[in-house]
Amino acid sequence: MNDEVENIYEADKVLESETSNFTNDMGSLKEEKLESFEKRILYILLTLQTTFYTSEAAIEYVARSLVELFRSNPNGLASCIEKLKSKHMRKKKATQYFEYIEPISRVYQTITKNDEIKTVKYSYVPFLSSLKQYLCLPEVQADLHRILPDYDPSRIEDTNDGVFARTHPNFKKSDYLKIEINSDDLTITNPISHRAHSTFFFYWSLLNISKEKRSKQAAKRLIAACPKWARKYNSLCHTVNDFLTGMNTLATTGEVTLN
């Protein structure tokens, strides 16, 4: 009789342990699903903002609307979206999930020809961090290791067809990074006062990838942005300083280490 009681007691302990483990596993599974859901919602919001040029007000509207849709859900989905309404939280989660690199804002003062003190505000994206992140993308990795077509002297279609690219001992290597810098400006005019505000952009692109991918906007990587008028007042030494420092590092060490 005592043996039977003891066996029942041991069976109860095993059942209790298994139930506890099952509960923990379910809790872990729930947490993973919520994190996956949060990532998907964040990806939607970031895509709207970066690819479709959606305003901050529109992003907040989308987040609020999603909260209302999922408010009655008992699994806590609404709370995930609620957090993403905040610009600060979206940046934090984007850094956590997608290694988002936030532009850094700086201010400097300069003196005009009329001895007027001007304050210049500009922003830049840390170049080496941006480069490493870009090189980790699967589509970029695929192009870095692609086999280039044979040279046809009757058709020059890309930079790799040029004399320099074909004859330089390093430039012709597929793993030798070829970085191109460009610039452009954007002007927004106030329809009431007709006052124009122009912003000047510096950006880089990687010549290693195919021209089809390189022609797309996603392949243009921002270096810095500043007021267009600031170009007259020694803005280059400030706005592209991080980029030039990074290029000097690459020229000195000769390599980029990816995690």
C-alpha positions in Angstrom: 0.0 0.0 0.0 2.8 2.4 0.9 4.6 1.6 -2.4 1.4 2.5 -4.4 1.1 5.8 -2.5 4.7 6.5 -3.1 4.4 5.7 -6.9 1.3 8.0 -7.2 3.2 10.8 -5.4 6.2 10.4 -7.8 3.8 10.4 -10.8 2.2 13.6 -9.5 5.7 15.2 -9.2 6.6 14.2 -12.8 3.2 15.5 -14.1 3.7 18.8 -12.2 7.2 19.2 -13.6 6.0 18.5 -17.1 3.1 21.0 -16.7 5.6 23.7 -15.5 7.9 23.1 -18.4 5.0 23.2 -20.9 3.8 26.5 -19.4 7.4 28.0 -19.7 7.6 26.7 -23.3 4.2 28.3 -24.1 5.3 31.6 -22.5 8.6 31.6 -24.5 6.7 30.7 -27.7 4.2 33.6 -27.1 7.1 36.0 -26.6 8.8 34.9 -29.8 5.5 35.4 -31.7 5.0 38.8 -30.3 8.5 39.9 -31.2 8.1 38.5 -34.7 4.8 40.4 -35.0 6.4 43.6 -33.7 9.2 43.3 -36.3 6.7 42.9 -39.2 4.7 46.0 -38.1 7.9 48.0 -37.7 9.0 47.0 -41.1 5.7 48.2 -42.6 6.0 51.6 -40.9 9.6 52.0 -41.9 8.9 51.0 -45.5 6.0 53.5 -45.7 8.4 56.2 -44.4 11.5 55.5 -46.5 10.2 54.0 -49.7 6.9 55.8 -50.1 7.9 59.1 -48.5 5.1 59.0 -46.0 5.1 61.8 -43.4 5.5 61.4 -39.7 1.9 62.3 -39.2 0.7 59.6 -41.6 2.9 57.0 -39.8 1.3 57.9 -36.4 -2.1 57.6 -38.0 -1.3 54.1 -39.3 0.0 53.1 -35.9 -3.1 54.5 -34.1 -5.4 52.7 -36.7 -3.7 49.4 -36.1 -4.0 49.8 -32.4 -7.8 50.2 -32.8 -8.0 47.2 -35.0 -6.1 45.0 -32.5 -7.4 46.6 -29.3 -9.8 43.7 -28.5 -7.1 41.0 -29.1 -6.3 39.2 -25.9 -2.7 38.3 -26.9 -1.2 41.7 -26.4 -0.8 42.6 -30.0 -2.2 46.1 -29.5 0.5 46.9 -26.9 3.2 46.1 -29.4 1.8 48.5 -31.9 1.1 51.1 -29.2 4.9 51.3 -28.5 5.6 51.9 -32.2 3.5 55.1 -32.3 6.5 56.8 -30.7 9.2 58.0 -33.0 11.8 57.4 -30.3 10.6 53.8 -29.8 10.6 53.1 -33.5 14.2 54.2 -33.7 15.1 52.1 -30.7 13.4 49.0 -32.1 14.8 49.6 -35.6 18.2 49.7 -34.1 17.5 46.5 -32.1 16.0 44.5 -35.0 17.4 46.0 -38.2 20.7 47.7 -37.0 19.2 51.1 -38.0 21.9 53.8 -38.1 20.5 57.2 -37.0 21.9 60.3 -38.7 23.9 62.5 -36.4 23.1 66.3 -36.3 25.8 68.9 -35.8 26.0 72.7 -35.8 28.8 75.0 -36.7 29.2 78.8 -37.2 30.9 80.5 -40.1 31.5 84.1 -41.1 30.3 85.5 -44.5 32.1 88.0 -46.7 30.1 90.7 -45.0 31.3 89.6 -41.6 27.9 88.2 -40.8 27.9 85.2 -38.5 25.9 82.3 -39.9 24.8 79.1 -38.1 24.9 76.0 -40.2 22.9 72.9 -39.2 23.8 69.6 -41.0 23.4 65.9 -40.5 25.5 62.9 -41.5 25.4 59.2 -41.4 28.5 57.4 -40.0 30.1 56.1 -43.1 31.9 53.0 -42.0 28.9 51.7 -40.1 26.7 52.4 -43.1 29.2 50.6 -45.4 29.4 47.5 -43.2 25.7 47.3 -42.9 25.2 47.6 -46.7 27.9 45.0 -47.4 26.0 42.5 -45.2 22.9 42.6 -47.4 22.4 39.3 -49.2 21.8 41.0 -52.6 25.0 43.0 -52.2 27.0 39.9 -51.2 25.6 38.1 -54.3 26.9 40.9 -56.6 30.3 41.1 -54.9 30.9 37.5 -56.0 29.2 37.6 -59.4 31.3 36.8 -62.5 31.6 39.9 -64.7 30.9 39.5 -68.5 33.8 39.4 -70.9 35.1 42.7 -72.1 33.6 43.8 -75.4 35.5 46.8 -76.9 32.6 47.7 -79.1 30.3 48.1 -76.1 31.1 50.0 -72.9 28.2 49.4 -70.6 29.6 49.9 -67.1 32.5 51.2 -65.1 34.2 47.8 -65.3 34.6 48.2 -69.1 36.8 51.3 -68.7 40.6 51.2 -69.2 41.4 52.0 -65.6 39.0 49.4 -64.3 40.5 46.7 -66.6 44.2 47.5 -66.1 44.5 48.6 -62.4 45.8 45.6 -60.4 43.4 46.2 -57.5 40.4 47.9 -59.1 39.7 44.9 -61.3 39.3 42.6 -58.3 35.8 41.8 -57.3 36.5 42.2 -53.6 38.2 45.6 -54.0 35.6 48.1 -52.9 34.8 50.8 -55.5 33.0 53.7 -53.9 31.5 56.6 -55.9 30.5 59.9 -54.4 27.7 62.1 -55.8 25.7 65.1 -54.8 22.2 66.5 -55.5 19.9 69.1 -54.1 16.2 69.3 -53.2 14.3 72.6 -53.2 11.0 73.2 -51.4 9.1 76.4 -52.2 6.5 77.9 -49.9 3.5 78.5 -52.1 2.4 81.5 -50.1 5.6 83.4 -49.5 7.4 81.8 -52.5 10.5 81.5 -50.3 12.6 78.5 -51.4 14.5 76.2 -49.0 17.2 74.1 -50.6 19.0 71.2 -49.0 22.2 69.8 -50.5 22.8 66.0 -50.3 26.0 64.0 -50.6 25.7 60.3 -51.1 27.8 57.3 -52.1 27.1 54.2 -54.1 29.1 50.9 -54.5 30.3 50.3 -58.1 30.8 46.6 -57.3 27.1 45.9 -57.6 25.3 45.6 -61.0 24.2 48.8 -62.7 20.6 47.6 -62.5 20.7 47.6 -58.7 22.9 50.6 -58.5 20.4 52.7 -60.4 17.7 52.2 -57.8 17.2 54.6 -54.9 18.0 52.1 -52.2 21.6 51.8 -53.6 22.2 55.5 -52.9 23.6 55.7 -49.4 23.4 59.1 -47.7 26.6 60.7 -46.5 25.4 64.1 -45.3 22.8 66.8 -45.8 23.2 70.6 -45.3 21.6 73.9 -46.5 22.6 74.5 -50.1 23.8 78.0 -49.3 26.3 76.6 -46.8 28.5 75.3 -49.7 29.8 78.9 -50.1 31.1 78.9 -46.5 33.5 76.0 -46.1 30.7 73.5 -45.4 32.6 70.6 -47.1 35.2 70.3 -44.3 32.3 69.7 -41.9 29.6 67.9 -43.7 31.7 65.2 -45.4 34.5 65.0 -42.8 33.2 61.6 -41.4 33.1 60.2 -44.9 36.7 61.3 -45.7 37.9 60.0 -42.4 36.3 56.7 -43.2 37.8 56.6 -46.7 41.2 57.3 -45.2 40.8 54.4 -42.7 39.9 52.1 -45.6 43.0 53.4 -47.6 45.2 52.8 -44.5 43.9 49.4 -43.3 42.8 48.2 -46.7 39.9 46.1 -45.5 36.4 46.1 -44.0 35.7 43.5 -41.3 32.0 42.3 -41.2 30.5 40.7 -38.1 
